[in-house]
Amino acid sequence: MAQYADIIEISAPSEAVNGSRVDITVKIKNLSSSTIGIMAVAFHSGQAAGEYINGLYPQQAWANVSPGTTYSFPGYFTMPDKKVTIYAYSYWWGPDNAWHFDEEMTKDVNLAALTPQISEFKIADYSKV
């Protein structure tokens, strides 16, 4: 249970095609009675250690959020050739001038299978031999 920075949702597709851009949004609600700094951090299971989802790493993904407000932190990654799990973490900025871990959430994105598209085929004209 979150103390101040409650992760409400990880918005992401349930599946994506290898090599496609996958847009995600981590929604975090300020449970505090005052405005606080909130940070979202996210990565997925297909990444190397120390890598984050584009836009959702500490240098970019923080905001001062009013009490009771849910803030959306957007990000994206390129889908690898396998299913991934998105890991999202929330932090809040304390009076001791440090970030404090608050909550975590996960969401799976399955690898979508490409299916061949068959176009409509018609014989427009033919002659009998």
C-alpha positions as CSV (number, residue, x, y, z in Angstrom):
1,M,0.0,0.0,0.0
2,A,1.4,3.4,-1.0
3,Q,2.1,6.0,1.5
4,Y,2.1,9.1,-0.7
5,A,2.7,8.1,-4.4
6,D,0.0,5.5,-5.3
7,I,0.4,3.9,-8.8
8,I,-3.1,3.8,-10.2
9,E,-2.4,2.2,-13.5
10,I,0.2,1.2,-16.1
11,S,-1.5,1.9,-19.4
12,A,0.1,-0.2,-22.2
13,P,-1.2,-2.6,-24.9
14,S,-1.6,-6.2,-24.0
15,E,0.5,-7.2,-27.1
16,A,2.8,-5.6,-29.6
17,V,4.7,-6.6,-32.8
18,N,8.5,-7.1,-32.7
19,G,10.2,-3.9,-33.5
20,S,7.2,-1.7,-33.0
21,R,7.1,1.3,-30.7
22,V,5.1,0.6,-27.5
23,D,3.7,3.7,-25.7
24,I,3.0,3.4,-22.0
25,T,1.8,5.7,-19.3
26,V,2.3,5.3,-15.6
27,K,-0.5,7.1,-13.6
28,I,0.4,8.0,-10.0
29,K,-1.9,9.7,-7.5
30,N,-0.6,12.0,-4.7
31,L,-2.1,10.7,-1.5
32,S,-0.5,13.5,0.6
33,S,-2.5,16.5,1.9
34,S,0.1,18.8,0.3
35,T,1.9,19.2,-3.0
36,I,4.9,16.8,-3.2
37,G,7.4,15.8,-5.8
38,I,6.6,12.4,-7.4
39,M,8.8,10.4,-9.6
40,A,8.0,7.4,-11.9
41,V,10.7,4.9,-12.9
42,A,10.1,2.1,-15.3
43,F,11.9,-0.6,-17.2
44,H,11.0,-3.9,-18.9
45,S,12.3,-7.4,-18.6
46,G,14.0,-7.3,-22.0
47,Q,16.3,-4.5,-21.1
48,A,19.9,-4.7,-19.7
49,A,20.6,-3.6,-16.1
50,G,20.6,0.2,-15.7
51,E,18.4,0.9,-18.8
52,Y,15.0,2.5,-18.4
53,I,11.9,2.9,-20.6
54,N,12.4,6.1,-22.7
55,G,10.9,9.1,-20.9
56,L,10.5,7.1,-17.6
57,Y,13.8,7.4,-15.9
58,P,14.7,9.8,-13.0
59,Q,16.2,12.6,-15.1
60,Q,12.8,13.2,-16.9
61,A,10.0,11.6,-15.0
62,W,9.2,13.7,-11.9
63,A,6.7,16.4,-11.2
64,N,5.3,18.5,-8.3
65,V,1.8,17.1,-7.9
66,S,-1.1,18.7,-6.1
67,P,-2.9,16.8,-3.3
68,G,-5.4,14.2,-4.6
69,T,-4.2,14.7,-8.2
70,T,-3.3,11.8,-10.5
71,Y,-0.3,12.6,-12.7
72,S,0.4,10.8,-16.0
73,F,4.0,9.9,-16.8
74,P,4.4,8.9,-20.5
75,G,7.1,6.7,-22.0
76,Y,7.9,4.2,-24.7
77,F,10.1,1.4,-25.7
78,T,10.8,-0.7,-28.8
79,M,9.2,-4.2,-28.5
80,P,11.8,-7.0,-28.5
81,D,11.3,-10.4,-30.0
82,K,9.7,-11.8,-26.8
83,K,7.1,-11.1,-24.2
84,V,8.1,-8.4,-21.7
85,T,7.0,-7.4,-18.2
86,I,6.9,-3.7,-17.5
87,Y,8.1,-2.8,-13.9
88,A,7.0,0.6,-12.7
89,Y,8.0,2.2,-9.4
90,S,6.8,5.4,-7.6
91,Y,8.9,7.6,-5.4
92,W,8.1,10.8,-3.4
93,W,10.4,13.6,-2.4
94,G,10.8,14.0,1.3
95,P,11.7,16.8,3.7
96,D,15.1,15.2,4.0
97,N,15.8,16.1,0.4
98,A,15.8,12.5,-0.8
99,W,13.6,10.3,-3.0
100,H,11.7,7.6,-1.1
101,F,10.5,4.4,-2.7
102,D,6.7,4.0,-2.3
103,E,5.0,1.4,-4.6
104,E,5.5,-0.9,-7.5
105,M,3.3,-2.4,-10.2
106,T,3.9,-4.7,-13.2
107,K,2.1,-5.3,-16.5
108,D,2.8,-7.9,-19.3
109,V,3.1,-7.1,-23.0
110,N,2.9,-10.2,-25.1
111,L,4.6,-10.6,-28.4
112,A,2.0,-10.3,-31.2
113,A,2.1,-12.9,-34.0
114,L,2.1,-11.5,-37.5
115,T,-0.5,-13.1,-39.6
116,P,-0.4,-12.8,-43.4
117,Q,-3.0,-10.6,-44.9
118,I,-4.9,-12.1,-47.9
119,S,-6.4,-9.6,-50.2
120,E,-9.6,-10.2,-52.1
121,F,-8.9,-11.9,-55.4
122,K,-11.3,-11.7,-58.3
123,I,-11.1,-12.9,-61.9
124,A,-12.1,-10.0,-63.9
125,D,-12.1,-11.5,-67.4
126,Y,-11.4,-15.0,-68.8
127,S,-11.9,-16.8,-72.0
128,K,-12.9,-20.4,-72.5
129,V,-10.3,-22.5,-74.4
